[in-house]
Amino acid sequence: MRKIGLALGSGAARGFAHIGVLKVFDEEKIPIDFIAGTSIGALIGAIYASGISAREIEEIVLNLDRKKTTSLFTPTIPYSGLVEGKRITEFIKSIIGNPNIEDLKIPFAAIATDVMSGREVIFTKGSTVEAVRASISIPGIFTPCKYNGNFLADGGLVNPLPVNCVREMGADFIIAVNVLPSPEKGTYTLRIKSGEKKLPTFPITSKIVNTHLSQLLKPVKNVIENPFFTLTGKLKTIQESPSIFTIILQTTAIMGYQILSLQLKSSKPDVLIEPEVEGIKPLEFYRGKEGIVEGESAARLSLSRLRRNDR
């Protein structure tokens, strides 16, 4: 019998499409023998591998509104990152506890990057929460995860779609879910009407972030949430310096997509599922429902290919 491996790729909020794909697999009783995930793919993959169904994961995600999403991003002094991961770590623990990877119900691997050496780090044992925390740590936004004396960051820097990893785990039939659109597809336009409020210039404290961020930044929320944007005036286009969030997410996305393109040439999955999630901005974690729907739609379009190769 074939061993089915599932590779779940990076893509921030767009990665909620992974849940939709898993929902279809559950409904169609498509068994998954191995899971390897990068960044948001590691988060969703770990929860699923722990025995929580896709529908249960969906319920968790649908409870994430703007306020709850903001509360997960605890600001820190910007030395090695803008946001520390303590609250996200606690959030993960509240869902799955703190199991070791080797104790999960489905063999699982999370991909991270050693920021000093540039090498790929593959977690296949040890704390699941620590592995996920390392894998989701977008450089510059999240502080790196210190692990065994090394500093680890987002696995998307070296392996945004871990097809090769799930193959090495023992899978002989691989399904990969890519939620990274090309930079061209991820481009948006933000129009600001004349007379709107200016960007706040005062320091944003922890109290403000956790209680008033959505209101303070409402006029410019897309500048923070959108990694691909252009500011246009009423009569002419005005080129502005992009925000730090935009610079970080834009460069990470460009690198990730280029690496992904090369990976898919050398290590092709048997089935590649690509939900149409370019309309969701990377930090719009409150748009989970849209991502899930797109994941379901893309997975259903792939069912005929999966059935042709049914084991």
N, C-alpha and C positions, 0 to 999 in steps of 0.2 A: 504493500500500500504506500502511496505517495505521502511524504511529509510536507505539509503546507507551511510555508514561512510567510510572515507579513512584515513588510518594511514600512514604517510610518515616518514621513518626512517632517522637516522643520517648516515653519511658516507663521509662527505667532498665532494670532486669533484666527487666522484662516485654517489652522489645524483642527478647529472644532468639526470640520468636515470629516475627520477621521471617525468621529462618533457615528455619523450617518452611514459611513461604509460598514462599520461594525454592526450597526442595527440590521442592515440588510443581510450580513453574514449570519447573524443570530436567527433571523426569520427564515432564511433559506437553509439553515442547519449546515453551514459550511464550516467545518472544524479548522481551527488554527493550532498548529503544533509548535510554532516558534514565533516570537515577536521581537523585532529590533526597532528601536525608535530613537529619533534625534529631536532634541528640544521639545516642542509641544507634542511631537510624536512619541517621545519618551514618556511624557506625562500621561497622555491618554493610554498608551500601551501598557504602562505599569498598572494603572487602575484596572484596566480590562484583565490583565494577566493575574491580578490579585483575586479574581473571581467575581468582580462586580460587572453586571450585564451592561450592554450598551444603552438600554433604556434607563437604567439607573444612573448611568453617567450623564445621560441627557437631562434628567431631572435636576442633577446638581448644577449643570451648566446653565440651564434655563433660569436658575435662581440668581445668576450673576447679573445684576444691573450695574449702572454706572457707579453708584455709590459703593457697592460691594467690591467692584473691580478696583476702584481707587484705593480702598482700604487695604488691599493686598500689597500695594506698592509703598513700602515704608521708606521715606527719604533718608539719606545719610550724608555725611560730609563728603563732597565729591573728590575723593582721593583715588580710589580704584573703581568707583562706580557710583551712579546717581542713586541707586536703590539697593538696599540690603534685602536679603532673601528670607529674613526670619519669619515674616507673616505667611509667605508662600509655603515655606517649609511646614509651618503649623497647619496650614490649609490642607496640604497633602496628607499629613499625619491624621487629620480629622476624618479623612476619607478611607484610607487603607491601613491606618495604624503605622507601625514601623517594622514591617517584616524584612527579612533578608531576601535578596533576589532568588537565592536557591530554594526558598520556601514558597515561592509563588506557584500558582496552579498551572501556569503556562510558562515554559522556559523563556526568559526575557533577557534582553541586553539593552543598555542605554549608552549612547555615544556622547563623549565630551572631548574637549580639546585642552591639552596642556599649553597654557598661554606663554610659557617661557621657552619650551622646546618646539612647539608647533606640532607635536605628535598627537595622533589619535589615541584616546583612552576609551577602552570598551569595558563597561561594567557588566560582569556576568555573575558576580557574587558580592556579598556584603550588603550594606544598608540600601534598600530600594529608594528611600527618601533622599539620601545623600547623592545617589546616582542621578536621580531626576533633577535635584537642585543644581548639580553641576551641569547637566545637559542643557538646561533652559537658561543658563546665565549669559544673556546677550552682552558682549563686551561693551563697556562704557555705560551701560544702563544698569545692569546688576553687578554687584561686587562679585569677583571670582570666588569659587568655592575652594576652600583649603582642604586638601585631602592627601594624607600621607606625605606631607611636606611640600606638595605641589599645589599650584593654583590652576584650577580648571574652569573653563568657560564653555559656551555654547558649542555643541558638537557640529552644528551646521557650518562652522568654519572649515572643517576638514571632510565631513561626510554628511551632507544634508539629506540624503536618502539612502539608508544603510542596507542596500541590496546585498552587497558582498558579505556583510556581517551575518545576515540571517542565513545566507548560504553556508557560511562556515559553521553555523550552529547545527547544521544537519538537514536543512530543508532542501528538497529536490524539486519543489514547485513553488515559485515565489510570486507573491502578489505585492506590488508596491503602490503606495498612495502618495502622490506628489501634490503639494498645495502651494508650491512656489511658482507664481506666474512670472513670465519674462518681465524685465523692467518696463518695456514698452506697454504691456498690458496693465501694469500696475500704476500707470500715470493718471493723476487726477488734477482737476483745476479747482482752486478755491477762490471764489469771488467775494470780495469785501466791499460792501456798499459804502459810499461816502458818508462821513459823519459818524461812523461806528466808533466805539471806544478803542483807545490805544491799548497795546499790550501792557500788562502790569510790569512795572520796573522794580518793585520792591522784592526782597528775598521771600521765597515761599517756605514757610516753616512747616514742621511736621503737623502742627495743629491745623493749619490752613489746608494742607493737603488732605488730611483725613476728614475734614468737616465742610470745607467750602470750595474745594478745587473745581468741581463741575460748574459752579456759578461764576467763580472768578475768571475761569478760562473759557466760558461759553462762547464769546465772540470769536475765539481763535482756536477752538478745540481741534479743528482739522489740522492746524499747524503742528500740534503735538502728536495727533493720532495718525497722521498720514505721512508715510515715508516718501511719497512721490507727489509733489505739489508745485503749483505755480501761482503766484499772487498776481491778480489782474485788477487794475483800477477801472473806473467807470468809462474813461475815454481812451486810455492807453495801457499797455502792459508795463508793469513796474517790476523789475527784477529785484528781489529782496534776498538777503542772506538767509539760507535755510536754518531752521532751529537745530539745536544739538540732537534732538530726538530724530529729526529727519536725516541728518548727516549719518548718524550711527546706523539707523535702520536701512537707509538707502545703500550705504556701502556694504553692509552685511548681506542684504538681498542680492546685490550685484555679484558679490563673491560667491554666494551660495548658488545662484543660478548658473554661473559659469562652471563651477565645480560639478554641479548636477548634470549639465550638458555633456561634460567629458565622461562622467561616471556611466551615464546611460549608453554610451558608445562601447564601453569596455565591459560593463556588467549589467546586462539587460535582464529585467524581470520577465517572467512568463506572461504576466498580465500587469499593465500599468494603468492605474486609475487616476484621473486628473480632474477633480471637481472644479467647477468654474467659480472660483472664490476671489477673483481679482477685484471685485467690487467691495470686498471687506478689507478695511485698513488694518494693518498689523496689530494695533493696540485697541481695536474695537472688540474687546472680549465680551461685551454685553450684547453682541449680535450673534450669539451662539445658535439661535434657531435657524437663521439664514444659512450658516455654515453647515449645520447638520442636514438641512434639506438638500443642499447642493451635493453633499457627500452621498446621501441616499440615491439621488438621481444618477450620479456618475457610477455608483456601484451597480445599480440595476441595468445600466447600459452595458456593463461588463459581464453580466450573468451568463450570457450565451457562450462567451469565451471560457468562463470558468467551468461550465457544464461540459463543454467539449473535452476538457482536460480533467473531468471528474475522475477521482481515483476509485 
